[in-house]
């Protein structure tokens, strides 16, 4: 079993920065990639960024150039969010893609980010 715990959310003004953290525990050897999904008010959950176990990163077009994902996909992953805009508001979920006899995704409990003046 893999467990994910997010931290770092909060209330910021447009243009400011935040860094989210995701700590993994449990059977981390089965993790292939870890990333962040966002669910805005009334929206579906969407991919923000991922990092694979070999360090390959992927970003949603809407955050390229402003967000950076880093860390070790099996241990601790960070999401540095710069120049935040109100549309970034939502709950950010850490998501681990795991492979055992099947592939599936595990999410943490989420951390709320609010960008508002």
GIGI-V305192 format. One record per pair of residues at least 12 apart in sequence whose C-alpha atoms are under 10 Angstrom apart, sorted by sequence separation. I is the first residue (numbers start at 1). J is the second residue. D is the distance in whole Angstrom. If there is no record, write none. Layout:
BEGIN
I;J;D + I;J;D
END
This chain:
BEGIN
7;19;9 + 8;20;4 + 9;21;9 + 22;34;9 + 35;47;8 + 36;48;5 + 37;49;7 + 47;59;8 + 48;60;5 + 49;61;10 + 57;69;7 + 67;79;7 + 68;80;5 + 69;81;9 + 94;106;8 + 95;107;4 + 96;108;9 + 7;20;6 + 8;21;6 + 22;35;9 + 35;48;7 + 36;49;5 + 37;50;9 + 47;60;6 + 48;61;9 + 56;69;10 + 57;70;8 + 67;80;5 + 68;81;7 + 93;106;10 + 94;107;6 + 95;108;7 + 6;20;7 + 7;21;5 + 8;22;9 + 22;36;9 + 35;49;5 + 36;50;6 + 46;60;9 + 48;62;8 + 49;63;8 + 55;69;10 + 56;70;10 + 66;80;8 + 67;81;4 + 68;82;8 + 93;107;6 + 94;108;5 + 95;109;10 + 6;21;6 + 7;22;7 + 21;36;10 + 34;49;9 + 35;50;4 + 36;51;9 + 48;63;7 + 49;64;9 + 55;70;8 + 66;81;6 + 67;82;6 + 79;94;10 + 92;107;10 + 93;108;6 + 94;109;8 + 95;110;10 + 5;21;8 + 6;22;4 + 7;23;9 + 20;36;9 + 34;50;6 + 35;51;6 + 48;64;9 + 55;71;8 + 65;81;10 + 66;82;5 + 67;83;9 + 78;94;10 + 92;108;9 + 93;109;7 + 94;110;7 + 4;21;10 + 5;22;5 + 6;23;7 + 33;50;7 + 34;51;6 + 35;52;8 + 55;72;7 + 56;73;10 + 65;82;9 + 66;83;6 + 67;84;9 + 77;94;9 + 92;109;9 + 93;110;4 + 94;111;9 + 4;22;6 + 5;23;5 + 6;24;9 + 33;51;6 + 34;52;6 + 49;67;8 + 50;68;10 + 51;69;7 + 52;70;10 + 53;71;10 + 54;72;9 + 55;73;8 + 63;81;8 + 65;83;10 + 66;84;8 + 91;109;9 + 92;110;5 + 93;111;7 + 3;22;10 + 4;23;6 + 5;24;7 + 32;51;9 + 33;52;4 + 34;53;8 + 48;67;9 + 49;68;8 + 50;69;7 + 51;70;7 + 52;71;10 + 53;72;7 + 54;73;8 + 63;82;9 + 91;110;6 + 92;111;5 + 93;112;9 + 3;23;8 + 4;24;5 + 5;25;9 + 32;52;6 + 33;53;5 + 48;68;10 + 49;69;7 + 50;70;9 + 51;71;8 + 52;72;8 + 53;73;5 + 54;74;10 + 63;83;10 + 90;110;10 + 91;111;5 + 92;112;6 + 3;24;6 + 4;25;7 + 31;52;9 + 32;53;5 + 33;54;9 + 48;69;9 + 49;70;10 + 51;72;8 + 52;73;6 + 53;74;7 + 63;84;9 + 90;111;8 + 91;112;4 + 92;113;7 + 2;24;7 + 3;25;5 + 4;26;9 + 31;53;7 + 32;54;9 + 33;55;9 + 35;57;9 + 51;73;6 + 52;74;9 + 53;75;10 + 74;96;9 + 90;112;6 + 91;113;6 + 2;25;6 + 3;26;6 + 33;56;9 + 34;57;10 + 35;58;9 + 36;59;10 + 37;60;10 + 50;73;9 + 51;74;10 + 73;96;8 + 89;112;8 + 90;113;5 + 91;114;9 + 1;25;8 + 2;26;5 + 3;27;8 + 29;53;10 + 33;57;9 + 35;59;10 + 73;97;10 + 74;98;10 + 89;113;5 + 90;114;6 + 1;26;6 + 2;27;5 + 3;28;9 + 62;87;10 + 63;88;9 + 88;113;8 + 89;114;5 + 90;115;9 + 1;27;5 + 2;28;6 + 51;77;8 + 62;88;9 + 88;114;7 + 89;115;5 + 1;28;8 + 2;29;9 + 50;77;9 + 51;78;10 + 86;113;10 + 87;114;9 + 88;115;7 + 89;116;8 + 2;30;8 + 86;114;7 + 87;115;8 + 88;116;10 + 1;30;9 + 2;31;8 + 50;79;9 + 85;114;9 + 86;115;5 + 87;116;9 + 4;34;10 + 6;36;10 + 49;79;8 + 84;114;10 + 85;115;6 + 86;116;6 + 48;79;9 + 84;115;7 + 85;116;8 + 86;117;9 + 84;116;9 + 85;117;10 + 36;69;9 + 35;69;8 + 34;69;10 + 35;70;9 + 34;70;10 + 34;71;10 + 34;72;8 + 35;73;8 + 33;72;9 + 34;73;5 + 33;73;5 + 34;74;7 + 48;88;10 + 32;73;7 + 33;74;7 + 34;75;9 + 36;77;9 + 31;73;7 + 32;74;8 + 34;76;9 + 35;77;8 + 36;78;9 + 31;74;6 + 34;77;7 + 35;78;9 + 36;79;8 + 30;74;8 + 31;75;9 + 33;77;10 + 34;78;10 + 35;79;9 + 48;92;9 + 50;94;9 + 52;96;10 + 28;73;9 + 29;74;7 + 45;90;9 + 47;92;10 + 48;93;10 + 49;94;10 + 50;95;9 + 51;96;10 + 52;97;9 + 28;74;6 + 29;75;10 + 41;87;10 + 45;91;9 + 46;92;10 + 47;93;9 + 49;95;10 + 50;96;9 + 27;74;9 + 28;75;7 + 40;87;8 + 43;90;9 + 45;92;9 + 46;93;10 + 50;97;10 + 19;67;9 + 21;69;10 + 24;72;10 + 40;88;8 + 41;89;8 + 42;90;10 + 45;93;9 + 47;95;9 + 17;66;9 + 18;67;10 + 19;68;9 + 20;69;9 + 21;70;10 + 22;71;9 + 23;72;10 + 24;73;9 + 25;74;8 + 26;75;10 + 39;88;9 + 40;89;6 + 41;90;6 + 17;67;9 + 19;69;10 + 21;71;9 + 23;73;9 + 24;74;7 + 25;75;7 + 38;88;8 + 39;89;8 + 40;90;4 + 41;91;8 + 22;73;9 + 23;74;9 + 24;75;5 + 25;76;9 + 38;89;8 + 39;90;5 + 40;91;6 + 23;75;6 + 24;76;6 + 38;90;6 + 39;91;5 + 40;92;9 + 22;75;8 + 23;76;5 + 24;77;8 + 37;90;10 + 38;91;6 + 39;92;7 + 22;76;6 + 23;77;7 + 37;91;8 + 38;92;4 + 39;93;8 + 21;76;7 + 22;77;5 + 23;78;9 + 36;91;10 + 37;92;6 + 38;93;6 + 21;77;6 + 22;78;6 + 36;92;6 + 37;93;5 + 38;94;9 + 20;77;8 + 21;78;5 + 22;79;9 + 35;92;10 + 36;93;6 + 37;94;6 + 20;78;6 + 21;79;7 + 35;93;8 + 36;94;5 + 37;95;7 + 19;78;7 + 20;79;5 + 21;80;9 + 35;94;6 + 36;95;6 + 19;79;6 + 20;80;6 + 34;94;7 + 35;95;5 + 36;96;9 + 18;79;8 + 19;80;4 + 20;81;8 + 34;95;6 + 35;96;6 + 18;80;6 + 19;81;6 + 33;95;8 + 34;96;4 + 35;97;8 + 17;80;7 + 18;81;5 + 19;82;9 + 33;96;6 + 34;97;6 + 17;81;5 + 18;82;7 + 32;96;8 + 33;97;5 + 34;98;9 + 16;81;8 + 17;82;4 + 18;83;9 + 31;96;6 + 32;97;6 + 33;98;7 + 15;81;10 + 16;82;6 + 17;83;6 + 18;84;8 + 30;96;9 + 31;97;6 + 32;98;5 + 33;99;10 + 15;82;7 + 16;83;5 + 17;84;6 + 30;97;8 + 31;98;4 + 32;99;7 + 14;82;10 + 15;83;4 + 16;84;6 + 17;85;10 + 28;96;9 + 30;98;5 + 31;99;6 + 14;83;7 + 15;84;5 + 16;85;8 + 29;98;9 + 30;99;5 + 31;100;9 + 6;76;10 + 8;78;10 + 13;83;9 + 14;84;5 + 15;85;6 + 24;94;9 + 28;98;9 + 29;99;9 + 30;100;6 + 37;107;9 + 4;75;10 + 5;76;10 + 6;77;9 + 7;78;10 + 8;79;9 + 13;84;8 + 14;85;5 + 15;86;9 + 22;93;9 + 23;94;9 + 27;98;10 + 29;100;10 + 32;103;9 + 34;105;9 + 36;107;9 + 39;110;10 + 2;74;10 + 4;76;9 + 6;78;9 + 12;84;8 + 13;85;8 + 14;86;6 + 20;92;9 + 22;94;6 + 24;96;9 + 31;103;10 + 33;105;10 + 34;106;9 + 35;107;9 + 36;108;10 + 38;110;9 + 40;112;10 + 12;85;9 + 13;86;8 + 14;87;10 + 20;93;10 + 21;94;9 + 22;95;9 + 30;103;10 + 31;104;10 + 34;107;10 + 37;110;9 + 38;111;10 + 39;112;9 + 40;113;9 + 12;86;9 + 14;88;10 + 20;94;9 + 22;96;10 + 31;105;9 + 36;110;10 + 38;112;9 + 40;114;10 + 31;106;10 + 38;113;9 + 12;89;10 + 11;89;9 + 10;89;10 + 9;90;10 + 9;91;9 + 9;92;8 + 8;92;10 + 24;108;9 + 7;92;10 + 23;108;9 + 6;92;8 + 7;93;10 + 22;108;8 + 6;93;7 + 7;94;10 + 5;93;9 + 6;94;6 + 22;110;10 + 4;93;9 + 5;94;8 + 6;95;10 + 22;111;10 + 4;94;7 + 21;111;10 + 4;95;8 + 20;111;8 + 3;95;10 + 4;96;8 + 3;96;9 + 20;113;9 + 2;96;8 + 18;113;9 + 2;98;9 + 1;98;10 + 17;115;10 + 16;115;9 + 14;114;10 + 15;115;9 + 6;107;10 + 9;110;9 + 10;111;8 + 11;112;8 + 12;113;8 + 13;114;8 + 14;115;6 + 15;116;10 + 4;106;8 + 5;107;9 + 6;108;7 + 7;109;10 + 9;111;5 + 10;112;6 + 11;113;6 + 12;114;6 + 13;115;5 + 14;116;6 + 15;117;10 + 2;105;10 + 3;106;8 + 4;107;7 + 5;108;6 + 6;109;7 + 7;110;8 + 8;111;7 + 9;112;5 + 10;113;5 + 11;114;5 + 12;115;5 + 13;116;5 + 14;117;6 + 2;106;7 + 3;107;8 + 4;108;5 + 5;109;7 + 6;110;6 + 7;111;6 + 8;112;9 + 9;113;5 + 10;114;6 + 11;115;6 + 12;116;6 + 13;117;5 + 1;106;9 + 2;107;9 + 3;108;7 + 4;109;8 + 5;110;8 + 6;111;6 + 7;112;9 + 8;113;9 + 9;114;8 + 10;115;8 + 11;116;7 + 12;117;8 + 2;108;10 + 3;109;10 + 4;110;9 + 5;111;9 + 6;112;10 + 11;117;9
END
